[in-house]
Amino acid sequence: MSGKDEVIVINHIDDVRALLKTWAEWQRIGTGQNIGYPKSSAFIHADEGRETGTANNTNTVAEKVERAMCILKSISPLLFQCLLCDYLYELTIREAADKLKCSEKTYRLRRKEAEYFIAGKFA
């Protein structure tokens, strides 16, 4: 990551959803290693000498979302699971609600609360 900290502007909940989709893709392709471990961890080696470009910008954004997700996980594992179901596992609302043993309405409310929590971390 560069010395400058990139500012991420959230104007709408759709911006948060786009960030979460970027983060989920980052996790799926393996760039994010494991949930809960920042790239700066001693046992995770970042690519040295990589040129600045889209990949690094994506990593920077995804790492910021990862930090917010880790905070959410420690505060509310249930809300964290809602975001995992939707963005990382890409479950339907019914599948996610069944997995979390709640109604679809409750699942949607929890997911929305989790999305607003993540948005708050970028405010």
N, CA, C and O of each residue as an XYZ file, in Angstrom:
492
protein
N       0.847     -1.176      0.000
C       0.000      0.000      0.000
C       0.890      1.236      0.000
O       1.939      1.250      0.644
N       0.482      2.248     -0.704
C       1.273      3.460     -0.804
C       1.173      4.279      0.470
O       0.345      4.005      1.339
N       2.031      5.289      0.569
C       2.044      6.150      1.740
C       0.779      6.974      1.866
O       0.385      7.349      2.970
N       0.136      7.260      0.731
C      -1.108      8.023      0.755
C      -2.262      7.085      1.043
O      -2.309      5.966      0.533
N      -3.185      7.545      1.859
C      -4.363      6.751      2.155
C      -5.491      7.221      1.245
O      -5.933      8.366      1.337
N      -5.953      6.338      0.370
C      -7.003      6.669     -0.589
C      -8.310      6.942      0.141
O      -8.715      6.175      1.014
N      -8.965      8.034     -0.221
C     -10.242      8.394      0.379
C     -11.354      7.741     -0.427
O     -11.404      7.867     -1.650
N     -12.240      7.048      0.262
C     -13.378      6.404     -0.382
C     -14.621      7.172      0.021
O     -14.933      7.292      1.205
N     -15.325      7.688     -0.965
C     -16.513      8.497     -0.705
C     -17.758      7.634     -0.888
O     -17.948      7.000     -1.926
N     -18.595      7.626      0.139
C     -19.848      6.879      0.104
C     -20.988      7.886      0.019
O     -21.236      8.627      0.971
N     -21.683      7.918     -1.117
C     -22.803      8.836     -1.284
C     -24.145      8.129     -1.191
O     -25.171      8.767     -0.959
N     -24.141      6.825     -1.369
C     -25.380      6.072     -1.440
C     -25.102      4.635     -0.998
O     -23.962      4.178     -1.081
N     -26.109      3.928     -0.538
C     -25.924      2.542     -0.100
C     -25.419      1.674     -1.254
O     -24.751      0.666     -1.024
N     -25.735      2.061     -2.500
C     -25.219      1.310     -3.649
C     -23.695      1.378     -3.727
O     -23.053      0.454     -4.226
N     -23.115      2.483     -3.229
C     -21.649      2.591     -3.185
C     -21.073      1.549     -2.234
O     -20.041      0.943     -2.522
N     -21.738      1.340     -1.106
C     -21.297      0.335     -0.139
C     -21.419     -1.051     -0.754
O     -20.522     -1.883     -0.614
N     -22.519     -1.291     -1.428
C     -22.714     -2.606     -2.055
C     -21.635     -2.869     -3.103
O     -21.160     -3.998     -3.231
N     -21.248     -1.848     -3.845
C     -20.175     -2.004     -4.833
C     -18.852     -2.321     -4.137
O     -18.087     -3.160     -4.611
N     -18.582     -1.655     -3.017
C     -17.362     -1.942     -2.251
C     -17.378     -3.377     -1.717
O     -16.364     -4.075     -1.758
N     -18.527     -3.804     -1.220
C     -18.637     -5.165     -0.697
C     -18.472     -6.201     -1.805
O     -17.903     -7.268     -1.575
N     -18.961     -5.897     -2.994
C     -18.774     -6.817     -4.132
C     -17.298     -6.888     -4.517
O     -16.788     -7.964     -4.829
N     -16.617     -5.751     -4.494
C     -15.173     -5.732     -4.774
C     -14.431     -6.556     -3.737
O     -13.551     -7.348     -4.073
N     -14.788     -6.368     -2.482
C     -14.164     -7.126     -1.393
C     -14.399     -8.625     -1.555
O     -13.477     -9.423     -1.385
N     -15.629     -9.006     -1.884
C     -15.962    -10.429     -2.029
C     -15.167    -11.056     -3.173
O     -14.672    -12.176     -3.045
N     -15.044    -10.343     -4.281
C     -14.258    -10.864     -5.403
C     -12.792    -11.007     -4.990
O     -12.135    -11.988     -5.339
N     -12.298    -10.045     -4.262
C     -10.920    -10.052     -3.736
C     -10.708    -11.289     -2.872
O      -9.665    -11.938     -2.945
N     -11.703    -11.608     -2.056
C     -11.623    -12.805     -1.214
C     -11.668    -14.077     -2.059
O     -10.900    -15.010     -1.826
N     -12.568    -14.110     -3.035
C     -12.754    -15.318     -3.848
C     -11.530    -15.663     -4.683
O     -11.209    -16.839     -4.853
N     -10.845    -14.652     -5.206
C      -9.682    -14.944     -6.040
C      -8.431    -15.212     -5.222
O      -7.374    -15.528     -5.770
N      -8.557    -15.085     -3.910
C      -7.442    -15.443     -3.041
C      -6.515    -14.318     -2.670
O      -5.590    -14.522     -1.884
N      -6.728    -13.144     -3.206
C      -5.852    -12.019     -2.883
C      -5.958    -11.666     -1.407
O      -4.978    -11.253     -0.787
N      -7.145    -11.830     -0.852
C      -7.365    -11.461      0.539
C      -6.911    -12.495      1.538
O      -7.013    -12.270      2.744
N      -6.411    -13.629      1.069
C      -5.930    -14.702      1.934
C      -7.061    -15.234      2.796
O      -7.880    -16.014      2.311
N      -7.128    -14.838      4.048
C      -8.136    -15.334      4.975
C      -8.841    -14.174      5.654
O      -8.217    -13.167      5.988
N     -10.128    -14.318      5.853
C     -10.887    -13.274      6.526
C     -10.337    -13.096      7.930
O     -10.133    -14.067      8.659
N     -10.104    -11.858      8.296
C      -9.636    -11.551      9.633
C      -8.139    -11.347      9.727
O      -7.646    -10.926     10.773
N      -7.400    -11.633      8.666
C      -5.963    -11.442      8.694
C      -5.576    -10.355      7.714
O      -5.674    -10.559      6.504
N      -5.135     -9.195      8.206
C      -4.741     -8.137      7.283
C      -3.508     -8.547      6.496
O      -2.713     -9.368      6.951
N      -3.358     -7.978      5.328
C      -2.234     -8.299      4.470
C      -0.904     -7.997      5.145
O       0.120     -8.569      4.773
N      -0.906     -7.111      6.124
C       0.326     -6.753      6.815
C       0.751     -7.799      7.838
O       1.812     -7.664      8.447
N      -0.060     -8.845      8.041
C       0.308     -9.892      8.984
C       1.635    -10.506      8.575
O       1.940    -10.623      7.388
N       2.424    -10.899      9.576
C       3.776    -11.394      9.337
C       3.807    -12.619      8.430
O       4.760    -12.787      7.670
N       2.807    -13.468      8.486
C       2.841    -14.704      7.712
C       2.224    -14.580      6.323
O       2.186    -15.556      5.574
N       1.748    -13.401      5.977
C       1.196    -13.179      4.638
C       2.142    -12.234      3.912
O       2.378    -11.114      4.365
N       2.673    -12.678      2.805
C       3.652    -11.883      2.073
C       2.994    -11.208      0.877
O       2.517    -11.872     -0.044
N       2.977     -9.893      0.906
C       2.419     -9.131     -0.214
C       3.417     -9.160     -1.364
O       4.614     -9.356     -1.154
N       2.921     -8.964     -2.565
C       3.793     -8.913     -3.733
C       4.710     -7.701     -3.602
O       4.251     -6.565     -3.482
N       5.996     -7.963     -3.628
C       6.981     -6.894     -3.518
C       7.214     -6.258     -4.884
O       7.212     -6.951     -5.902
N       7.413     -4.963     -4.908
C       7.786     -4.264     -6.126
C       6.728     -4.234     -7.212
O       7.049     -4.027     -8.382
N       5.497     -4.435     -6.851
C       4.423     -4.422     -7.830
C       4.136     -2.991     -8.251
O       4.150     -2.081     -7.422
N       3.884     -2.794     -9.507
C       3.612     -1.454    -10.018
C       2.239     -0.980     -9.558
O       1.316     -1.778     -9.398
N       2.115      0.330     -9.345
C       0.831      0.896     -8.969
C      -0.112      0.802    -10.160
O       0.273      1.089    -11.294
N      -1.328      0.406     -9.898
C      -2.305      0.271    -10.963
C      -3.624     -0.187    -10.403
O      -3.859     -0.077     -9.200
N      -4.485     -0.696    -11.248
C      -5.817     -1.117    -10.836
C      -5.772     -2.191     -9.757
O      -6.532     -2.131     -8.791
N      -4.893     -3.165     -9.912
C      -4.819     -4.249     -8.929
C      -4.515     -3.706     -7.552
O      -5.155     -4.103     -6.578
N      -3.547     -2.803     -7.448
C      -3.217     -2.240     -6.143
C      -4.353     -1.387     -5.602
O      -4.624     -1.410     -4.402
N      -5.027     -0.628     -6.477
C      -6.162      0.169     -6.022
C      -7.281     -0.738     -5.522
O      -7.914     -0.448     -4.507
N      -7.524     -1.837     -6.236
C      -8.535     -2.794     -5.793
C      -8.138     -3.386     -4.455
O      -8.976     -3.528     -3.565
N      -6.868     -3.734     -4.305
C      -6.393     -4.282     -3.037
C      -6.569     -3.278     -1.910
O      -6.988     -3.644     -0.812
N      -6.255     -2.021     -2.171
C      -6.393     -0.982     -1.150
C      -7.845     -0.857     -0.697
O      -8.124     -0.816      0.501
N      -8.753     -0.798     -1.640
C     -10.182     -0.693     -1.319
C     -10.631     -1.932     -0.561
O     -11.292     -1.825      0.472
N     -10.277     -3.103     -1.069
C     -10.693     -4.354     -0.435
C     -10.116     -4.490      0.969
O     -10.786     -5.002      1.866
N      -8.885     -4.040      1.167
C      -8.287     -4.101      2.499
C      -9.031     -3.197      3.483
O      -9.201     -3.552      4.649
N      -9.470     -2.034      3.012
C     -10.243     -1.136      3.881
C     -11.580     -1.776      4.246
O     -12.020     -1.690      5.393
N     -12.223     -2.414      3.276
C     -13.477     -3.113      3.563
C     -13.192     -4.275      4.514
O     -13.973     -4.530      5.431
N     -12.095     -4.971      4.305
C     -11.715     -6.089      5.182
C     -11.582     -5.630      6.628
O     -12.052     -6.307      7.542
N     -10.941     -4.480      6.837
C     -10.804     -3.957      8.208
C     -12.182     -3.676      8.813
O     -12.429     -3.996      9.975
N     -13.077     -3.077      8.023
C     -14.435     -2.800      8.512
C     -15.174     -4.103      8.801
O     -15.909     -4.197      9.783
N     -14.981     -5.109      7.946
C     -15.626     -6.410      8.152
C     -15.110     -7.071      9.430
O     -15.884     -7.691     10.160
N     -13.827     -6.947      9.704
C     -13.265     -7.520     10.931
C     -13.852     -6.861     12.178
O     -14.112     -7.526     13.180
N     -14.054     -5.554     12.104
C     -14.676     -4.839     13.225
C     -16.117     -5.322     13.387
O     -16.563     -5.597     14.501
N     -16.839     -5.424     12.275
C     -18.222     -5.909     12.327
C     -18.269     -7.316     12.911
O     -19.137     -7.621     13.729
N     -17.346     -8.168     12.497
C     -17.307     -9.550     12.997
C     -17.127     -9.586     14.507
O     -17.737    -10.415     15.183
N     -16.299     -8.700     15.043
C     -16.064     -8.690     16.487
C     -17.243     -8.091     17.255
O     -17.502     -8.483     18.392
N     -17.955     -7.150     16.644
C     -19.087     -6.499     17.309
C     -20.367     -7.319     17.170
O     -21.103     -7.510     18.138
N     -20.623     -7.802     15.948
C     -21.852     -8.539     15.689
C     -21.609     -9.654     14.667
O     -21.773     -9.441     13.465
N     -21.222    -10.827     15.137
C     -20.990    -11.943     14.220
C     -22.207    -12.264     13.344
O     -22.053    -12.720     12.211
N     -23.394    -12.030     13.860
C     -24.608    -12.317     13.093
C     -24.737    -11.391     11.878
O     -25.054    -11.848     10.780
N     -24.493    -10.105     12.074
C     -24.543     -9.169     10.951
C     -23.421     -9.467      9.965
O     -23.608     -9.363      8.753
N     -22.275     -9.833     10.481
C     -21.146    -10.225      9.646
C     -21.530    -11.406      8.756
O     -21.228    -11.416      7.562
N     -22.195    -12.393      9.340
C     -22.623    -13.574      8.577
C     -23.602    -13.202      7.469
O     -23.591    -13.814      6.401
N     -24.443    -12.208      7.714
C     -25.381    -11.756      6.671
C     -24.626    -11.262      5.441
O     -24.987    -11.590      4.311
N     -23.584    -10.479      5.662
C     -22.815     -9.974      4.528
C     -22.054    -11.097      3.835
O     -21.931    -11.096      2.610
N     -21.548    -12.043      4.597
C     -20.872    -13.190      3.980
C     -21.834    -13.960      3.082
O     -21.497    -14.311      1.951
N     -23.033    -14.219      3.595
C     -24.026    -14.970      2.827
C     -24.353    -14.274      1.514
O     -24.444    -14.914      0.467
N     -24.528    -12.966      1.578
C     -24.946    -12.223      0.391
C     -23.804    -11.991     -0.587
O     -23.936    -12.285     -1.775
N     -22.693    -11.470     -0.102
C     -21.629    -11.032     -1.004
C     -20.588    -12.113     -1.296
O     -20.190    -12.278     -2.450
N     -20.150    -12.833     -0.303
C     -19.095    -13.820     -0.524
C     -19.648    -15.143     -1.046
O     -19.128    -15.698     -2.014
N     -20.694    -15.645     -0.410
C     -21.255    -16.941     -0.801
C     -22.317    -16.816     -1.889
O     -22.691    -17.806     -2.519
N     -22.802    -15.592     -2.106
C     -23.818    -15.291     -3.131
C     -25.064    -16.160     -3.003
O     -25.574    -16.675     -3.998
N     -25.549    -16.319     -1.778
C     -26.771    -17.080     -1.532
C     -27.983    -16.228     -1.854
O     -27.922    -14.999     -1.812
N     -29.078    -16.884     -2.173
C     -30.340    -16.160     -2.336
C     -30.807    -15.729     -0.948
O     -30.281    -16.188      0.065
N     -31.782    -14.857     -0.915
C     -32.309    -14.401      0.368
C     -32.869    -15.589      1.153
O     -32.644    -15.701      2.358
N     -33.584    -16.458      0.481
C     -34.160    -17.636      1.139
C     -33.055    -18.546      1.692
O     -33.132    -18.994      2.836
N     -32.030    -18.815      0.878
C     -30.927    -19.676      1.325
C     -30.207    -19.069      2.526
O     -29.879    -19.768      3.485
N     -29.965    -17.764      2.462
C     -29.278    -17.081      3.561
C     -30.125    -17.097      4.828
O     -29.613    -17.350      5.919
N     -31.408    -16.829      4.685
C     -32.300    -16.841      5.848
C     -32.348    -18.241      6.472
O     -32.321    -18.380      7.695
N     -32.417    -19.256      5.640
C     -32.410    -20.633      6.155
C     -31.099    -20.937      6.869
O     -31.100    -21.531      7.947
N     -29.991    -20.537      6.276
C     -28.669    -20.782      6.874
C     -28.549    -20.102      8.236
O     -27.974    -20.661      9.170
N     -29.095    -18.890      8.339
C     -28.998    -18.124      9.586
C     -30.194    -18.339     10.514
O     -30.296    -17.725     11.576
N     -31.101    -19.231     10.085
C     -32.268    -19.605     10.891
C     -33.107    -18.399     11.301
O     -33.390    -18.179     12.479
N     -33.494    -17.628     10.287
C     -34.364    -16.472     10.533
C     -35.294    -16.320      9.338
O     -35.144    -17.012      8.331
N     -36.250    -15.415      9.456
C     -37.158    -15.155      8.331
C     -36.428    -14.328      7.266
O     -35.394    -13.715      7.532
N     -36.983    -14.329      6.078
C     -36.388    -13.532      5.002
C     -36.409    -12.043      5.345
O     -35.459    -11.317      5.054
N     -37.495    -11.601      5.962
C     -37.606    -10.191      6.351
C     -36.521     -9.832      7.367
O     -35.872     -8.793      7.249
N     -36.332    -10.690      8.357
C     -35.299    -10.448      9.368
C     -33.921    -10.434      8.721
O     -33.081     -9.598      9.052
N     -33.694    -11.357      7.804
C     -32.402    -11.405      7.108
C     -32.142    -10.094      6.355
O     -31.055     -9.524      6.448
N     -33.153     -9.623      5.608
C     -32.989     -8.383      4.842
C     -32.701     -7.196      5.763
O     -31.870     -6.346      5.444
N     -33.383     -7.142      6.894
C     -33.145     -6.054      7.857
C     -31.731     -6.118      8.431
O     -31.062     -5.093      8.566
N     -31.286     -7.315      8.765
C     -29.929     -7.484      9.310
C     -28.872     -7.120      8.264
O     -27.881     -6.458      8.572
N     -29.098     -7.561      7.029
C     -28.143     -7.254      5.958
C     -28.047     -5.749      5.751
O     -26.957     -5.202      5.581
N     -29.201     -5.086      5.768
C     -29.222     -3.634      5.592
C     -28.485     -2.939      6.745
O     -27.725     -1.996      6.527
N     -28.717     -3.412      7.957
C     -28.020     -2.844      9.112
C     -26.514     -3.033      8.974
O     -25.742     -2.126      9.284
N     -26.098     -4.198      8.515
C     -24.675     -4.483      8.327
C     -24.082     -3.579      7.242
O     -22.969     -3.075      7.391
N     -24.824     -3.378      6.158
C     -24.344     -2.501      5.085
C     -24.175     -1.069      5.594
O     -23.204     -0.395      5.251
N     -25.118     -0.611      6.407
C     -25.001      0.741      6.967
C     -23.836      0.828      7.954
O     -23.193      1.872      8.058
N     -23.565     -0.241      8.667
C     -22.405     -0.258      9.561
C     -21.125     -0.066      8.740
O     -20.272      0.748      9.091
N     -21.002     -0.818      7.653
C     -19.820     -0.705      6.793
C     -19.739      0.718      6.221
O     -18.660      1.309      6.171
N     -20.870      1.257      5.796
C     -20.880      2.643      5.275
C     -20.364      3.615      6.318
O     -19.625      4.544      5.992
N     -20.746      3.408      7.566
C     -20.309      4.275      8.651
C     -18.805      4.264      8.860
O     -18.236      5.249      9.331
N     -18.162      3.169      8.518
C     -16.709      3.066      8.657
C     -15.974      3.867      7.600
O     -14.771      4.100      7.718
N     -16.700      4.296      6.552
C     -16.095      5.098      5.494
C     -16.539      6.554      5.573
O     -16.181      7.356      4.710
N     -17.311      6.906      6.594
C     -17.805      8.276      6.738
C     -16.745      9.196      7.283
O     -16.996     10.388      7.465
